[in-house]
Amino acid sequence: MPVTGLLTDHYELTMLAAALQDGTAQRPCVFEVFTRHLPPGRRYGVVAGTGRLVEAIERFRYDETALDWLRTAGVVDEATLDWLARYRFAGDIDSYAEGDLFFPGSPVLTVSGSFGQAVLLETLVLSILNHDSAIASAASRMVSAAAGRPCLEMGSRRTHEESAVAAARAAYLAGFAASSNLAAGQRFGVPTTGTSAHSFTLVHDDERAAFAGQVAALGPGTTLLVDTFDVEQGIRTAVEVAGPQLGAVRLDSGDLAGLAVQARTLLDSLGAPNTRIVVTSDLDEYAIAALAVAPVDGYGVGTSVVTGSGAPTAGFVYKLVERDGVPVAKRSVGKPSRGGRKYAVRRHDAAGTMTAELALTGGPPTSRPDDRSLSRPLVRRGEPVADLPTLTESRDLHRAMIACLPARGRRLSRGEAVLETGYEEDA
């Protein structure tokens, strides 16, 4: 696998060079990742990307090719290049679990190590967590809006090729049933699905020939795209070709709600009551919710999910909060931070519903029956901890966390975050 040391910003290396020169590079430090606010109208965020992050940190190196480029470009001096040639992150990382929820101020990830070691990870950490958490947060809202009907991720053609793979993973983590992206299937075990586009119909002499070819290759349980010409005739031809055991029809344009009603009535009249109706075409959580009363059996979502449905970043920042065991904080207007390493817990009522999020300094709090500690080890002394959760386990955790949200947390209407992080004085 390629090394990832250059997946960073120029100023990370210039800070390192200056810190090596003045002796501060070895100071023990703690950095925290948090967001000051959620995207407008969102009630919660979803943690995603920590699994990918661990793999990326393992590959965060500077090989000869990278070092030669840094030297030629004049980014840093020879002493810094020598240091980078030996770089291996040797600190600790603690994190909220993938699939868990976060709120404004939640200390989602904590990096402990020397300043030089830890500061280099800033850009890598933020690029992965901001992207994947934004996708998972949007996907979670779509899954909630679908109310048990499966959502299929199919946005690979609407984003960067590698972002598409990460987006498919994040969407699956948040409850999507499958993805069109084959690389996500290979790398992460995400179930993949797909049948045909309009071009397949158009390359044939007529719709019947196209459907016959697809059924011959994939079997009658396939999904036939019936809106290339006329939906009603397309459905009739689909059932004639595949028979009443036709798996599904897909609608990709027009008034999806009205067409779904017409399609259901027609399929039933043609003796295909078990043929499912899948809809696509620029869906987001609001469009999915609007289709709740329509006889739809599944949703294919593309652009909106891979772009975070209007919020393509989670808004995470990476801030130094402790140096040599002493809390430090910035006081910038509008962008303050709170000093000191935080220990996060979430409180629940007797029914298991979330009631408070606390980020406490001074050590882990005294446990209460309704408390759940949120941070867990991810990396120790530079090595991933054993038995990190699988993607399936993270997916199960997310489902459980959504069930613990207050009812208002699952609403699509605009509103504030359901929890605001309280600090030590609030505990």
C-alpha positions in Angstrom: 0.0 0.0 0.0 1.3 3.5 -0.7 2.6 5.7 2.1 0.4 8.6 3.1 2.9 11.1 4.6 2.3 13.7 1.9 -1.5 13.6 2.5 -1.0 16.7 4.7 -0.7 20.5 4.5 2.5 22.3 4.0 2.3 24.1 7.3 2.3 20.9 9.3 5.9 20.3 8.1 7.0 23.9 8.6 5.7 23.8 12.2 7.6 20.6 12.7 10.8 22.1 11.4 10.5 25.1 13.7 9.6 22.9 16.7 12.6 20.6 16.0 14.9 23.6 15.9 13.6 25.2 19.1 13.2 22.0 21.1 9.4 22.0 21.5 8.8 19.0 19.1 9.4 16.6 22.0 6.9 18.2 24.4 4.1 15.8 25.5 0.8 17.1 24.0 -2.8 16.2 23.7 -4.9 17.2 20.7 -8.7 16.8 20.5 -11.1 16.6 17.6 -14.5 18.2 18.0 -17.0 20.3 16.2 -18.2 23.6 17.4 -21.6 23.2 15.8 -23.5 20.8 13.6 -24.6 21.8 10.0 -27.7 24.1 10.1 -30.8 22.2 11.1 -29.1 18.9 12.0 -30.0 17.2 15.3 -27.0 14.9 15.6 -23.9 13.7 13.8 -22.5 10.2 13.1 -18.9 9.2 13.8 -17.4 7.5 10.8 -13.9 6.9 9.3 -11.9 5.8 12.4 -11.5 2.4 10.8 -10.0 3.9 7.7 -8.0 6.3 9.8 -6.2 3.5 11.7 -5.1 2.0 8.4 -4.0 5.4 7.0 -1.9 6.1 10.2 -0.1 2.8 9.8 1.0 3.9 6.3 1.8 7.5 7.4 5.5 7.4 6.3 8.0 9.3 4.2 9.7 7.1 1.7 12.6 8.2 -0.5 10.3 9.5 -3.2 8.5 11.7 -0.8 11.7 12.9 0.9 13.3 13.7 -2.4 10.3 15.8 -3.5 10.3 17.7 -0.2 14.0 18.3 -0.6 13.6 19.5 -4.2 10.6 21.7 -3.4 12.5 23.3 -0.5 9.7 22.6 2.0 11.9 21.8 5.0 15.6 21.5 5.9 17.8 18.4 6.0 17.5 17.9 9.7 13.7 17.8 9.4 14.0 15.4 6.4 16.2 13.1 8.5 13.5 13.2 11.3 10.8 12.4 8.8 12.7 9.5 7.3 12.4 7.8 10.7 8.8 9.0 11.5 6.4 6.4 12.9 3.6 7.6 15.1 4.3 6.2 18.5 1.6 7.8 20.6 -2.0 6.9 21.7 -5.3 7.6 20.1 -8.7 7.3 21.8 -12.0 7.8 19.9 -15.7 7.6 20.0 -16.7 4.3 18.4 -17.6 4.3 14.7 -21.4 4.4 14.4 -21.8 6.4 17.6 -23.4 9.8 17.6 -21.7 13.1 18.3 -22.9 16.6 19.2 -21.4 20.1 19.4 -18.3 19.9 21.7 -18.1 16.1 21.8 -14.4 15.2 22.1 -14.7 12.7 19.3 -11.0 11.8 19.0 -8.0 12.4 21.3 -4.4 12.1 20.1 -1.6 11.9 22.7 2.1 12.1 21.9 4.9 14.5 21.3 4.1 17.7 19.5 6.1 16.7 16.5 4.5 13.3 16.3 0.9 14.4 16.8 0.8 17.6 14.8 1.7 15.8 11.6 -1.6 13.8 11.9 -3.9 16.8 11.9 -4.7 17.0 8.2 -5.0 13.3 7.7 -7.3 12.9 10.7 -9.5 15.8 9.7 -9.8 14.9 6.0 -10.9 11.3 6.8 -13.2 12.1 9.7 -14.8 15.2 8.2 -15.6 13.4 4.9 -16.8 10.0 6.3 -18.8 11.5 9.2 -20.5 14.0 6.9 -21.6 11.1 4.6 -22.7 8.9 7.5 -24.6 11.7 9.1 -26.6 12.3 5.9 -27.1 8.6 5.3 -28.4 8.1 8.8 -31.1 10.7 8.2 -32.1 9.0 4.9 -32.3 5.6 6.6 -34.6 7.1 9.2 -36.8 8.8 6.6 -37.0 5.4 4.7 -38.6 3.9 7.8 -37.4 0.3 7.2 -37.4 0.4 3.4 -33.8 -0.3 2.1 -31.7 2.5 0.8 -29.1 1.8 -1.9 -26.0 4.0 -2.3 -25.3 4.7 -6.0 -23.3 8.0 -6.0 -19.9 6.9 -7.4 -20.3 8.9 -10.5 -20.9 12.1 -8.6 -17.7 12.3 -6.6 -14.0 11.6 -6.7 -13.2 8.0 -7.4 -11.6 7.4 -4.0 -14.2 9.5 -2.1 -16.8 7.2 -3.7 -15.3 4.2 -2.0 -15.2 5.9 1.4 -18.7 7.2 0.9 -20.1 3.8 0.2 -18.5 2.5 3.4 -19.8 5.4 5.5 -23.3 5.0 4.0 -23.4 1.3 4.8 -22.2 2.0 8.3 -25.2 4.3 8.8 -27.7 1.7 7.6 -27.7 1.7 3.8 -28.4 -1.9 2.6 -25.9 -2.0 -0.3 -23.8 0.1 -2.7 -23.1 0.2 -6.4 -19.4 0.6 -5.8 -17.4 -2.6 -6.4 -14.2 -1.3 -4.7 -16.2 -0.8 -1.5 -17.3 -4.4 -1.8 -13.8 -5.7 -2.3 -12.1 -3.5 0.4 -14.7 -3.3 3.1 -17.2 -6.1 2.4 -20.1 -3.7 1.6 -22.8 -5.6 -0.3 -23.0 -4.5 -3.9 -25.9 -4.3 -6.3 -26.8 -3.1 -9.7 -28.5 -4.1 -13.0 -28.7 -1.7 -16.0 -28.9 1.9 -17.2 -31.0 3.4 -19.9 -28.1 2.9 -22.3 -28.6 -0.9 -22.1 -32.2 -0.4 -23.3 -31.2 2.0 -26.1 -28.4 -0.2 -27.5 -31.1 -2.8 -28.3 -33.6 -2.6 -31.2 -36.4 -2.3 -28.7 -37.3 -2.5 -25.0 -38.5 -6.1 -25.2 -35.1 -7.3 -26.6 -33.3 -5.4 -23.9 -35.4 -6.9 -21.1 -35.0 -10.4 -22.7 -31.3 -10.0 -22.7 -31.1 -8.9 -19.1 -33.4 -11.7 -17.9 -31.5 -14.3 -19.8 -28.2 -13.1 -18.2 -29.4 -12.3 -14.7 -32.6 -14.3 -14.2 -36.2 -13.2 -13.6 -35.3 -11.9 -10.2 -33.5 -8.9 -11.7 -34.6 -5.3 -11.6 -35.8 -3.9 -15.0 -35.6 -0.2 -15.7 -39.0 0.6 -17.1 -39.1 4.4 -17.8 -36.9 4.7 -20.9 -39.9 5.3 -23.1 -43.4 4.8 -21.5 -43.7 3.5 -18.0 -47.0 1.6 -18.4 -45.8 -0.1 -21.5 -42.4 -0.8 -20.0 -44.0 -2.6 -17.0 -46.3 -4.6 -19.3 -43.3 -5.7 -21.4 -41.2 -6.4 -18.3 -43.8 -8.8 -16.9 -44.4 -10.4 -20.3 -40.7 -11.1 -20.6 -39.8 -12.1 -17.0 -43.1 -13.4 -15.8 -44.8 -12.8 -12.5 -41.6 -13.7 -10.7 -40.0 -10.5 -11.9 -37.9 -9.2 -9.0 -38.4 -5.4 -9.3 -39.0 -2.5 -11.6 -37.1 0.7 -11.3 -38.5 4.2 -11.8 -35.9 6.9 -12.5 -37.8 10.0 -13.6 -41.1 11.9 -13.4 -43.6 12.0 -10.6 -42.2 9.2 -8.6 -45.1 9.0 -6.0 -47.8 9.0 -8.7 -45.9 6.6 -10.9 -45.3 4.2 -8.0 -49.1 4.1 -7.4 -49.8 3.4 -11.0 -47.0 0.8 -11.2 -48.2 -1.0 -8.1 -51.8 -1.2 -9.5 -50.6 -2.4 -12.8 -48.2 -5.0 -11.4 -50.9 -6.4 -9.2 -53.3 -6.6 -12.2 -50.7 -8.4 -14.2 -50.3 -11.1 -11.6 -47.0 -9.8 -10.2 -47.9 -8.7 -6.6 -44.5 -9.6 -5.3 -42.5 -7.5 -7.8 -40.9 -4.7 -5.9 -40.8 -1.0 -7.0 -37.4 0.8 -6.6 -37.2 4.5 -7.2 -34.2 6.7 -8.0 -33.6 10.2 -9.4 -32.0 12.8 -7.2 -33.4 11.6 -3.9 -32.5 13.0 -0.5 -33.9 12.6 2.9 -36.8 15.0 2.2 -37.7 13.3 -1.0 -37.6 9.9 0.7 -39.9 11.2 3.5 -42.3 12.6 0.9 -42.6 9.1 -0.6 -43.5 7.5 2.7 -47.1 6.8 1.7 -46.3 5.7 -1.8 -46.0 1.9 -2.6 -42.2 2.1 -2.8 -40.0 -0.8 -1.7 -36.6 0.7 -1.9 -34.6 3.9 -2.7 -31.5 4.4 -4.8 -29.6 7.5 -3.6 -26.7 9.1 -5.4 -25.6 12.7 -5.4 -27.1 13.7 -2.0 -25.6 10.9 0.0 -22.0 11.2 -1.4 -22.1 15.0 -0.8 -23.5 14.9 2.7 -26.9 16.2 1.5 -25.8 19.8 1.5 -23.2 19.4 4.4 -20.1 17.9 2.8 -18.0 18.3 6.0 -18.7 17.5 9.6 -16.9 20.6 10.7 -14.4 18.9 12.9 -11.3 20.8 14.1 -8.0 19.4 15.7 -6.9 21.5 18.6 -4.1 21.4 21.1 -5.7 21.2 24.6 -2.8 20.1 26.8 1.0 20.6 26.9 3.3 19.0 29.5 0.2 18.0 31.5 -1.1 21.6 31.7 -4.4 22.6 30.0 -4.0 25.1 27.1 -6.7 26.8 25.1 -7.1 29.4 22.4 -9.3 32.4 23.0 -9.9 33.5 19.3 -13.1 35.4 18.9 -15.8 33.0 17.6 -13.3 30.1 17.7 -12.4 29.3 21.3 -11.4 26.0 22.6 -11.5 24.4 26.1 -8.2 23.4 27.7 -7.5 20.0 29.2 -8.0 16.4 28.1 -11.7 15.5 28.3 -13.3 12.2 29.4 -16.7 11.8 27.7 -19.8 10.2 29.1 -23.4 10.1 27.9 -26.3 9.9 30.4 -29.6 8.3 29.8 -33.0 8.1 31.5 -34.6 4.9 32.9 -36.0 4.1 29.4 -32.5 4.4 27.8 -33.0 7.7 26.1 -30.1 10.1 25.9 -30.3 13.0 28.3 -26.9 14.6 28.5 -23.4 14.5 27.0 -20.5 15.4 29.4 -16.9 16.1 28.6 -15.1 16.2 32.0 -11.5 17.1 32.8 -9.5 15.8 35.7 -10.0 12.1 35.0 -12.8 9.8 34.3 -16.0 10.6 36.2 -17.5 8.4 38.9 -19.7 6.0 37.1 -23.5 6.2 37.4 -25.9 3.4 36.3 -27.2 5.5 33.4 -23.7 6.6 32.2 -21.9 5.2 29.2 -18.3 6.1 28.6 -17.8 7.1 25.0 -14.1 7.1 24.3 -12.2 3.8 23.7 -8.7 3.0 22.8 -7.9 3.0 19.1 -4.1 3.1 19.0 -1.6 2.4 21.8 2.1 3.3 21.5 1.6 3.6 17.7 -0.1 0.2 17.2 -3.8 -0.4 16.6 -5.4 -2.1 19.5 -6.5 -5.7 19.1 -10.1 -6.5 18.2 -11.2 -3.2 16.8 -14.9 -3.4 15.9 -15.8 -4.7 12.5 -17.9 -2.6 10.1 -20.9 -4.9 10.8 -20.5 -4.3 14.6 -20.2 -0.5 14.0 -23.4 -0.7 11.9 -25.2 -2.5 14.7 -24.0 0.1 17.2 -25.3 2.9 15.1 -28.7 1.3 14.9 -28.7 1.0 18.7 -27.6 4.6 19.2 -30.4 5.9 16.9 -32.9 4.0 19.0 -31.6 5.9 22.1 -32.2 9.4 20.6 -35.0 11.5 21.9 -37.9 11.5 19.5 -37.1 15.0 18.3 -33.7 13.8 17.2 -35.1 11.8 14.3 -37.2 14.7 12.9 -36.2 16.1 9.5 -37.5 19.5 10.4 -34.9 22.1 11.2 -33.9 22.3 14.8 -31.0 22.4 17.2 -28.8 19.5 18.3 -30.7 17.3 20.7 -27.7 17.4 23.1 -25.1 20.1 23.8 -21.9 19.0 25.4 -21.6 20.0 29.1 -18.3 20.4 30.8 -17.0 19.8 34.3 -18.8 22.7 35.9 -22.1 21.3 34.5 -21.6 17.8 35.8 
